[in-house]
Amino acid sequence: MVELKVNNHCHLQNDLNEIKFQDLTADKFEFAALPPESPIEMPVQNLFSRPNIYNRSKRMKTEPKTIFFRRLFVFLLSFLLTAYASYEMNLVFNSTGMNSLGVIILIIFTVLFLWIAFSFVSSLGGFFEQLKQKGGLSLNIDPKAQIPNLRNKTAVLMPTYNEDPHRVLAGLKAIFNSLQATGQGDHFDYFILSDTTDPDVWVEEEATYLRLIEETKGLNKIFYRRRFENTDRKAGNLGEWVRRFGGAYEHMLTLDADSLMEGDTIVRICAAMEENPEVGLIQTLPVIVNGTTLFARLQQFAGRVYGPTIAYGLAWWHGSESNYWGHNAIIRIKAFAEQAGLPHLPAVRKPFGGMIMSHDFVEAALMRRGRWAIHMVPALQGSYEESPPSLTDIAIRDRRWCQGNLQHAMIIPTKKLSWISRIHMITGIGAYVMSPLWLLFLLAGILVSLQALFMKPEYFSTTDRVLFPHWPQVDPVQAEYVFILTMLVLLAPKFLAWIALLANPFLRKGCGGEIKALFSIVIETLVGGLIAPVAMLIQTAAVASILLGYDSGWNAQRRDVGYIPLKDVIRDYWPHTVIGILMGAAAWAVSFSLFLWMTPVLLGLLLAIPLVWMTSSQKIGILCRKLGLLIIPEEVNPPNILRLDKKEKEKIANLEVKNAFHNLDNSKLIQFHLTQLPQERNKGEAINANELVSIVKIEEADNRQQLLENLTKAEKSAVLACKKALIKFFKVPL
């Protein structure tokens, strides 16, 4: 048992008999948690100067020959649809002449409609491409062909930040076993790249890693590295690995803590990189799996049924200038190191300055700027991820993404950036800006009705003499036409996805058949429609707080189901209900027709509390599964990687993160832990105040329990990071 040993003047009360101890030193533990370093240069890019493209051609060999016409179709049809809808909306509010509120509504409506029209037209192209099942396979990837033999070595990178290490490494073990089964396992090394700050999770990671090595016989194949300074978050984590170890590998497969990928899929995209040396990145389409709450199942079903239609459309017109979502993608290390060194943005105003948060979009854009092709391959199956279990959890994640995407406004002017990459940035910003615009549109509609109710109309102009009076009015019949058109464009991608499902026997059967799939689409549409106004307010609040200078921070993502008490839901969502009541009262006071027009929005806000609570329920999610609703093929007939992952997670179901000091009772673990610590501080270097305070607390503690209660997380981390402190105060019995 690990025991505290302190100076003679400090006495710890314990009931242990006297035992012999051995001192621990790093050189007594022969275990290489990392391979020899193979540095590669990764210069920080200057966004205001031309990149070095090393004489590479502007024309990509993997670019579809019809890409110009595809993009012309998407943009031209989107603008034509928007122009027509805006013309009709102008007739609704400004049929007898322009007024200021009518113009404001028209401008906002035009932007909002362009957003949904763009999505519709892109999905239309994706629908036809999906029927051919060739989306993104211009790289000559044949999912049905024999598994190719690889020539080069790839690093599988699993970044983690305060995640449950048992779940993370269970998933990595499943990927390891799946790759080994392909016969190509020798071409892969695995790196757990920890940025964990929680001291208990940190030591648990090390313990879990040692167990993983033992179970997989993965010594010198699976490596572990924890950073002691979380510089630039995940982007800095990956960048540090590239600079230290990237020279030994041709490619890196980037994962998230909840990522799963079939070994077959990984081998095929690695082979595609080898066969297409001008390609810098291949992005797969991750399917959301393992959802148990109603909210997660809604996300899972929507992603599985609508997701391919959307992704096929994006791949169809993006061509070799696709985007990168930060995980489940393979990257050529040469391209990444050469072009994707991210600078810090000038601190115009917090939080827009400093490190680039949504780094994935920017890394892809910079690689494309450097004349590397970026592709997405939605037709290739075998890539998976998980969804947050509730709206509250997804809102926490979205707050961080919102800040990162808004920050892209500073990236758009980058010199020599592809115009398609600029479109990626604009659409990323639009994903969050549309919510406050929608709210403004609703409020402007109320103001127009109030204006008609309380302001005296001017029937005859004082400047222009007219024979007949000017009757200001909102045309209700024309408004119905605009509403129907908007709903058709908004819901058409879902209908197209259902048609594509009917043409795909595997997907149709896996979703319960055409009828149950249709019922599931109706359920997802109705519940999603009710959630939309709540999400609108959440995103609007996020945008406002970011513009006011509030940083999102960096919080670990909750991935387990858990239970959200009703009192917590009430605390978080009562403002949404109050806003719904106020908007409903205002609409009712103005006119009954306005109240009816706003009913879908008002209903979602009024039901915010029960809606969030019910959708976070696992029981309702399980009930839907039993009824055959909101199901997907991957749970009806799980692929091999999901079966492997489930098997591994069942093994660790009862394992929890222990207190770090209790974990260090294991002599092998504490020896390994010591080998991973940084060099000791030299005289004259900065002093760690937490370390000094923690040593005093250790010396003054009467027993271990008192010590654990007195140490803060920062002080605990400082002790665990100090070799001298550990060797002095913690001993392992012979």
Buried (B, 14 or more C-beta within 10 A) or exposed (E): EBBBBBEEEEEBEEEEEEEEEEEBEBEEBEEEBBBEEEEBEBEEBEBEEEBEBEEEEEEBEBBBEEBEEBBEBBBEBBBEBBBEBBEBBBBBBBBBEEBEBBEBBBBBBBBBBBBBBBBBBBBBBBBEBBBEBBBBBBBEBEBEEEEBEBEEBBBBBBBBBBBBBBBBBBBBBBBBBBBBBBEBBEBBBBBBBBBBBBBBBBBBBBBBBBBBBEBBEBEEBBBBBBBEEBEBBBBBBBBBBBBBBBBBBBBBBBBBBBBBBBBBBBBBBBBBBBEBBBBBBBBBBBBBBBBBBBBBBBBBBBBBBBBBBBBBBBBBBBBBBBBBBBBBBBBBBBBBBBBBBBBEBEEEEEBBEBBBBBBBBBBBBBBBBBBBBBBBBBBBBBBBBBBBBBBBBBBBBBBBBBBBBBBBBBBBEBEEBBEBBBBBBBBBBBBBBBBBBBBBBBEBBBBBBBBBEEEEEEEEEEEEEEEEEBEBEBBEEBBEBBEEBBEEBBBBBBBBBBEBBEEBEEBBBBBBBEEBBBBBBEBBBEBBBBBBBBBBBBBBBBBEBBEEEBEBEBEBBBBEBEEBEEEBBBEBBEEBBEBBEEBBEBBBEBBEEBBEBBEEBBBBBBBBBEBBBBBBBBEBBBEBBEEBBBBBBBBBEBBBBBEBBEEBBEEBEEBEBBBBBBBBBBBEBBBBBBBBBEEEEEEEEEEBEBBEBBBEBBBEBEEBEBBBEBBEEBBBBBBBBBBEBBBBBBBBEE
